Amino acid sequence: MAQGGELERIAAALERIAPPPAPPTNWLGAPAYVWEGERARAVPVLDALPLDALHGINAQKAALRENCARLASGAAAHDMLLWGARGMGKSALVRAAVADVQAVGSDLALVQLVPGSLPSFPALIAELASQNRAFLLFIDDLGFGDDGRTEMLALRSLLDGGVAPRPEHIRLVVTANRRSIVEREDTSAAIHERDERDDALALADRFGLTLGFHPADKDTYLAILTGYTAPLGLSFDPEEAMAFAIQRGNRSGRTALQFATELAGRAGLRI
């Protein structure tokens, strides 16, 4: 039977082997963070395009930027839902709006939740509640269907509040590619599809600011592309630009940026 001294030596050896506990997160020291479920990872530089580099979504830019500015200033602000076509700048706009607010000296941090971390949402709120800073919690590409329904229901419950309300300096922004999250007419779908849609609508109703992002038509796509290429002094062939979009299966802000990147690369320029 091990004696007391031997037990102490074993305990000391185990302590040396075990990794040291992670230091507490400095929630005041970075422009952005990634919440991984149990701890946060600071992001020292927020990867964001200039706000005026995003084209074809002027109304959405103005509304989201204004709401972020309100949150940063301590005024009442909405939770936000950005829904609609893929590649039309939903996620890019979130980052750009936060960076633009930060650029004028407002103290707002972006905290992105990784997939699967939603169950730890209350713990994150508890950590942020006492911080003297505004936080925008970011859930990108919210899932639907069998895999995402549980997460969607959990988020809806969290947005409803509870005994401990969410502090005013903490708000959510969520992006989703499904149009049905805000569509309200449905008479022919199967029962489970109607249930899924009802769940999505019930979630959408909990956001004070809802912004739609629609597929770009030809003129909008070419205008977005011009917005990227003109500052670089680059011109383009509209037919080649359209062929590029057809090859990728959509006309969107993302596709326009990809084609602009191709043109800039050919010219030896950065974008």
N, C-alpha and C positions, 0 to 999 in steps of 0.2 A: 504494500500500500504506500502510495507516494506521501512523503512527509511535506510539512508546510513549506519548507524552503524550496523543495523541488517543484511544488505547485506554483510558487511565485516565479521561478525561473521559466516554467512553461508559459505562464501568462505573459511574462515579459517578452518571450520569444514570439508569441502570437501577435502581440502589439506591434513588434518590429515588422512582422510580415504583412500585417493588414495595412492597406493604404490609408493615409491620413484623411480625416473627414474633409469634404469640400468646404472651402470658406463660404460664408454667407454672401449672397449676391449683393453687389453694390448697385442698387436700382437707380442711383443718381449719376452714374458715371459713363453711360453709353447712350448713343442715339437709338439703339434697337437691341432687342434680345430675342432669343429663341427659347421657348419654354418646352422642355423635353419630358415633362410629366412629373418629375421629382425635383428638378433643379433647372435653373436658367443659365443659358450661355450668352454672354455679352457679345454683341456685334459692334466692333469699334467704328466701322464705316458703313452707313446705310447705302446699299446699292440701289440707286434711284436715278432715273432720267430727270432732267430739268422739266418742270411742269409744262412749260411752253413748248417742249419738244413732243408732247402728246397731241395728236391732231384728230379731228373728227368727233371729239367727245367734249365739246366746249361747255355745254350745259352741265354735264356730269362733273367736269373739273371744278366749275365754279361752286356747285352745291357741296361737293365733298370737301373741298379746301376750306370753305366757309365753316362747315361743321367742325372740322379739325381745329380751326382757329378758335372757335368758341370753347371747345374742350380745353385747349391749352390755356386760355385766358381765365378759366374758372367759371365761365358762363354755362347755362344749361345747354346740353348737346345731346344729339340722338345716337342710338345704336343705328348702324347702317348696313343695308343689304345691297350688294352689287350683283345683279343677275344678268344673264343673257349670253350672247354669242361668244364662243371661244376666240381668243386672239384679239379681242377688241379693247384691251388695255385695262381690264378691271384690276388685276394685281399690280400692274405698273402704276396705275393711278393712285392706289393706296400708298405705295412707297413714295411716289413723287409728291403727293400732297403733304405727307408728314415731313419729308425733307424740306419742302418749301416753307412750311410753318416753322421748322427749326431754324431755317436760314435767317429769319428775321428776329431771332433771339427768344422765341417762345419755347417753353420747357415742356415738350411733348415727346414721349418715347413710344416706339412701336414694339409690340411684343407678339411675335408669331407663335402660334401653338402648332406643334408638329402633329401629324396624323396619329390618332390613338391617345392623345393626351387629355381629351376632354373630361374624363372622370376626375382628373386632378384639378379641374377648374376652380372648385371652392378653395383649395389650398393656395392656388395662385392669387385669388382675390384676397385671401387673408394676408398674404405677404405684401401685397400692394396697398392694402387699405390704409396703412399708417405712413405711407411715403408721401412726401411733400412734392408731388410731381403728377402731371397728367399722363395717363397711359391709354393707348389704343390697342386693344387686343385683336389680333388678326387671325381669322380662320379662313384659309385659302382653299377654294375648290371643295366646298362642302359636298359630301357624297349623298347619293340617293339609292333607292333600290334596297335589296336585301342586306347589303353590307353597310349602307349608310343610314338606314332608318333608325337604328338604335341611337346613333350619334345625334341625328336630327331631333329625336324625341328628348334626349338628354339636354340638348342645347335649348330647346323650347322651354323645358322645365326651369333651366337656369335663368333664362331671360324673364320668366315670370316673377322672379324674386322669391323671398322666403322670410323667415324670422329675422335673418341678418341681411338687410338690403345691400345691394351693390352700391359702393360709394359713388358720388357724383363725378369724381375725377377719373373714373374707369369706365370706358365705353367699348363696344364691340364693333368690328367691321367684318362682314362675312361675304365671300364671293361664291357664286354658284353658277354653273353653266346651264342648268335646267330652266327653260322658259316656264314650265308648268308650276314653278314655285309661286308664281303670281297669277296664273290663269285661273279663272273662276267658273268657266262654263264646262260642264262635263256631264253628258247624259248617256254615253254609250260604253264607257270603259267598264272593265270587269270590276267586281267588288273590291278585290285587293288593290287594283289600280286607283279606284276612287278613294280608298282609305289612305293610300300613299299620298295622293294629291291633297286630300283634306289635311293630312299632317303637315305637308309643305305649306299650305295656305295659312294654317294656324301658326306656323313659325314665322312666315312673312309678315303677318299682322303685328308681330311683336317688335318690329323695327320701325322707328319713327321716320327714317329716311330710306327710301327704296329707289334705286337708280337702275334703269334698264340700259343695256348695251346691245345694239341691234347689228345684224350683219351689214357690212358696207356694200353699197351698190357701186357700180363702176366709177361714177364720178367721185364719190367719196373716197374710194380706194386710191384713185389717182391723185386726189387732193392731199390725202395723207402722205403719199409717196413724195409729192412735191415739197411738203413741209419738211421732210427729212433731207431731200437732195438739194434744194435751193440754197440753204445756208452753206453748203459745201461747194457751190458753183458747178454742180453736176446737172446734166440734162439726161433725159431717158427717152426711149422709144415706147410709147404707150402700148403698142402691140406686144412688144417683148415683156413689158410689165404685166399685161393681162395673161400672157402665156405662162409666166412665172406663177401667177396666182392659180391658174387652172391646174398646173402641175401639182400644186400643193393642196388643191381641193377646196380653197376658200379665198375670199377677198376680205382681208382684215388688216387691222393696224399692225399685227405681228408680221403678216406676210409682207406688208409694205416695208417694214423695217428690215426684214431679211433681204428683200431685193435691193434696198438702199445700201445695205452692208455689202452686197455683191458688187454694186457699182462703185462704192468707195474703195473696196479692195482692188478692183481693176485699176483704179486711178492712183493707187498707192496712198490713199488717205485713211484717216481714222474717222469714225462716226460717233 
